[in-house]
C-alpha cells in the first residue's frame, strides 16, 4: 500500500507542479486518499487508480493531453456510493471543486468532467476534441474485464463485497442486467489495441459470470 501511495502521490505532484499552492495541494491530496480509502471500497479503491495509471504509463505516447488524462484517472471514482446512481456526476463535481482551488483553466476542467461522466455508460460524445484520449481512458477502466479467469473471479468477488448491503437476489438481478448490457454492446473496448488484446477474453469472462448469477 505504501508503495502504491508513493507512486500515486508522485503522479499528483507532477500533475499539480504548475501550482505554488503547496498547502492547498497537500490538503487536496489527503482528501483524495481519504476518499479512496473507505472501508466499503474493495475494488474501487486506491489500487484501482494505480492500475489505471500503470496502463496510462504504457500508452503515454498515444495520449495527447496527459493532464486531462491524469486528473480524470485520479478523480473518476472519488465519489463511490453503491446506493447512488450519480457517482460519476458527483465525482466530476468534486474534481471541479478541487481543480478550481488550484486555478486550473476552465477548458481543462470541462474536459476532465467530460471524461469522468463518460465513464457512466462508456460512450464518447460526438465531436469531443479529445476523443482518442477519452477512448483510451475508458479502455483503461475496462481492462479488468479482459484479465485471466482467476483475476476476474477476484474482481467479481470484490464487486459483490462492495454491494454487500444488498441481498443475493437483488444483487444478482442488478449485476446480471449490467453485465448483459456490456455484452450487448457492439464493442466492449473502444480502441483497436484493446479490442485485439482483450475483447474476446472480456466476453468470455462476462458470459461466465452471467451464467453463474
C-alpha positions as CSV (number, residue, x, y, z in Angstrom):
1,X,0.0,0.0,0.0
2,X,2.8,2.4,0.9
3,X,4.5,2.0,-2.5
4,X,1.2,2.5,-4.3
5,X,0.6,5.7,-2.4
6,X,4.1,6.9,-3.2
7,X,3.5,6.1,-6.8
8,X,0.2,8.0,-6.9
9,X,1.5,10.9,-4.9
10,X,4.3,11.3,-7.4
11,X,1.6,11.4,-10.1
12,X,-0.3,14.1,-8.2
13,X,2.9,16.2,-7.7
14,X,3.6,16.1,-11.4
15,X,0.0,17.0,-12.3
16,X,0.0,19.9,-9.9
17,X,3.6,21.1,-10.4
18,X,2.3,24.2,-12.1
19,X,0.8,25.5,-8.8
20,X,2.7,27.1,-6.0
21,X,-0.2,26.5,-3.5
22,X,1.8,23.8,-1.6
23,X,-0.5,23.7,1.5
24,X,-3.6,23.5,-0.7
25,X,-2.1,20.8,-2.8
26,X,-1.3,18.8,0.3
27,X,-4.8,19.2,1.7
28,X,-6.4,18.1,-1.6
29,X,-4.2,15.1,-1.9
30,X,-5.0,14.0,1.6
31,X,-8.7,14.3,0.8
32,X,-8.3,12.2,-2.3
33,X,-6.5,9.4,-0.4
34,X,-9.2,9.6,2.3
35,X,-12.0,9.2,-0.2
36,X,-10.4,6.2,-1.9
37,X,-9.6,4.5,1.5
38,X,-13.2,3.9,2.6
39,X,-13.8,0.5,4.2
40,X,-16.6,-0.1,1.7
41,X,-14.2,0.1,-1.2
42,X,-13.0,-3.4,-2.1
43,X,-12.4,-2.7,-5.8
44,X,-12.9,1.0,-6.5
45,X,-10.0,2.0,-4.2
46,X,-6.5,3.4,-4.5
47,X,-5.3,0.1,-6.1
48,X,-7.7,0.7,-9.0
49,X,-6.5,4.2,-9.6
50,X,-2.9,3.0,-9.6
51,X,-3.8,0.2,-12.0
52,X,-5.2,2.8,-14.5
53,X,-2.1,4.9,-14.1
54,X,0.1,1.9,-15.0
55,X,-1.9,1.5,-18.2
56,X,-1.5,5.2,-18.9
57,X,2.2,4.9,-18.4
58,X,2.3,2.2,-21.1
59,X,0.3,4.2,-23.6
60,X,1.6,7.6,-22.8
61,X,2.9,8.1,-26.3
62,X,-0.7,7.9,-27.6
63,X,-2.0,10.4,-25.0
64,X,-2.3,13.9,-26.4
65,X,-3.3,15.6,-23.2
66,X,-1.6,13.9,-20.2
67,X,-3.0,16.5,-17.7
68,X,-6.7,15.8,-18.6
69,X,-6.0,12.0,-18.6
70,X,-4.2,12.1,-15.3
71,X,-6.8,14.2,-13.4
72,X,-9.6,12.1,-14.9
73,X,-8.0,8.9,-13.7
74,X,-7.4,10.4,-10.3
75,X,-10.9,11.7,-9.7
76,X,-13.2,9.4,-11.7
77,X,-14.2,7.2,-8.8
78,X,-13.5,9.7,-5.9
79,X,-17.2,9.5,-5.0
80,X,-18.5,6.0,-4.8
81,X,-21.7,5.0,-3.1
82,X,-23.5,1.8,-4.1
83,X,-26.8,3.4,-3.0
84,X,-26.4,6.2,-5.6
85,X,-26.7,6.2,-9.4
86,X,-25.0,9.6,-9.9
87,X,-21.4,8.7,-8.7
88,X,-19.8,9.9,-11.9
89,X,-21.6,13.3,-11.8
90,X,-20.7,13.7,-8.2
91,X,-17.1,12.8,-8.9
92,X,-17.0,15.3,-11.7
93,X,-18.3,18.0,-9.4
94,X,-15.7,17.0,-6.8
95,X,-12.9,17.2,-9.4
96,X,-14.1,20.6,-10.5
97,X,-14.1,21.9,-6.9
98,X,-10.6,20.7,-6.3
99,X,-9.2,21.9,-9.6
100,X,-10.7,25.3,-9.2
101,X,-8.8,25.7,-5.9
102,X,-5.6,25.3,-7.9
103,X,-6.8,27.8,-10.6
104,X,-6.8,25.2,-13.3
105,X,-8.2,26.7,-16.5
106,X,-11.9,26.1,-17.2
107,X,-11.3,24.2,-20.5
108,X,-9.2,21.6,-18.9
109,X,-11.7,21.2,-16.0
110,X,-14.6,20.8,-18.5
111,X,-12.6,18.1,-20.4
112,X,-11.9,16.3,-17.1
113,X,-15.6,16.4,-16.2
114,X,-16.5,15.0,-19.7
115,X,-14.1,12.1,-19.2
116,X,-15.5,11.3,-15.8
117,X,-19.1,11.5,-16.7
118,X,-18.5,9.4,-19.8
119,X,-17.4,6.5,-17.5
120,X,-21.1,6.0,-16.5
121,X,-22.1,4.4,-19.8
122,X,-18.8,4.4,-21.6
123,X,-19.9,6.5,-24.6
124,X,-17.8,9.1,-26.3
125,X,-19.6,12.4,-27.1
126,X,-19.7,13.2,-30.8
127,X,-17.3,16.0,-31.8
128,X,-15.5,15.9,-28.5
129,X,-11.9,17.2,-29.2
130,X,-10.1,14.6,-27.1
131,X,-11.9,11.6,-28.4
132,X,-8.8,9.4,-28.8
133,X,-7.7,10.2,-25.2
134,X,-11.2,9.5,-23.9
135,X,-11.3,6.2,-25.7
136,X,-8.1,5.2,-24.1
137,X,-9.3,6.3,-20.7
138,X,-12.4,4.3,-20.9
139,X,-10.5,1.2,-22.1
140,X,-8.0,1.6,-19.2
141,X,-11.1,1.5,-16.9
142,X,-12.4,-1.7,-18.6
143,X,-9.1,-3.7,-18.6
144,X,-10.2,-5.7,-15.6
145,X,-12.8,-7.4,-17.8
146,X,-10.1,-8.9,-20.0
147,X,-7.8,-10.4,-17.4
148,X,-7.3,-14.1,-16.8
149,X,-10.1,-16.2,-15.2
150,X,-8.7,-16.2,-11.7
151,X,-8.1,-12.4,-11.6
152,X,-11.6,-11.8,-13.0
153,X,-13.1,-14.1,-10.3
154,X,-11.3,-12.0,-7.6
155,X,-12.6,-8.8,-9.2
156,X,-16.2,-10.1,-9.3
157,X,-15.9,-11.1,-5.6
158,X,-14.7,-7.6,-4.7
159,X,-17.7,-6.0,-6.5
160,X,-20.0,-8.3,-4.6
161,X,-18.4,-7.1,-1.3
162,X,-19.0,-3.5,-2.4
163,X,-22.6,-4.3,-2.7
164,X,-22.8,-6.5,0.4
165,X,-25.7,-4.4,1.8
166,X,-27.9,-5.9,-0.9
167,X,-29.3,-9.5,-0.6
168,X,-28.3,-12.0,-3.2
169,X,-31.5,-11.9,-5.3
170,X,-31.4,-8.2,-5.6
171,X,-27.6,-8.1,-6.3
172,X,-27.7,-10.9,-8.8
173,X,-30.6,-9.3,-10.8
174,X,-28.8,-6.0,-11.0
175,X,-25.4,-7.4,-11.7
176,X,-26.8,-9.6,-14.5
177,X,-28.6,-6.7,-16.1
178,X,-25.4,-4.6,-16.0
179,X,-23.2,-7.4,-17.5
180,X,-25.8,-8.2,-20.2
181,X,-25.8,-4.6,-21.2
182,X,-22.0,-4.8,-21.7
183,X,-22.3,-8.0,-23.7
184,X,-25.0,-6.4,-25.9
185,X,-22.6,-3.6,-26.9
186,X,-21.0,-3.8,-30.3
187,X,-17.6,-3.5,-28.8
188,X,-16.6,-3.5,-25.1
189,X,-13.4,-1.7,-25.9
190,X,-13.1,1.5,-27.9
191,X,-9.5,1.3,-29.3
192,X,-8.0,-1.3,-31.6
193,X,-5.2,-2.0,-29.2
194,X,-7.6,-3.2,-26.5
195,X,-10.1,-4.8,-28.9
196,X,-7.4,-7.0,-30.2
197,X,-5.8,-7.8,-26.9
198,X,-8.9,-8.2,-24.6
199,X,-12.3,-8.1,-26.3
200,X,-12.6,-11.9,-26.7
201,X,-11.4,-12.7,-23.2
202,X,-13.6,-10.0,-21.7
203,X,-16.7,-11.5,-23.3
204,X,-15.7,-15.0,-22.1
205,X,-15.3,-13.7,-18.5
206,X,-18.6,-11.7,-18.5
207,X,-20.6,-14.6,-20.1
208,X,-19.2,-17.0,-17.5
209,X,-20.2,-14.6,-14.6
210,X,-23.7,-14.2,-16.0
211,X,-24.1,-17.9,-16.2
212,X,-23.2,-18.2,-12.5
213,X,-25.6,-15.5,-11.3
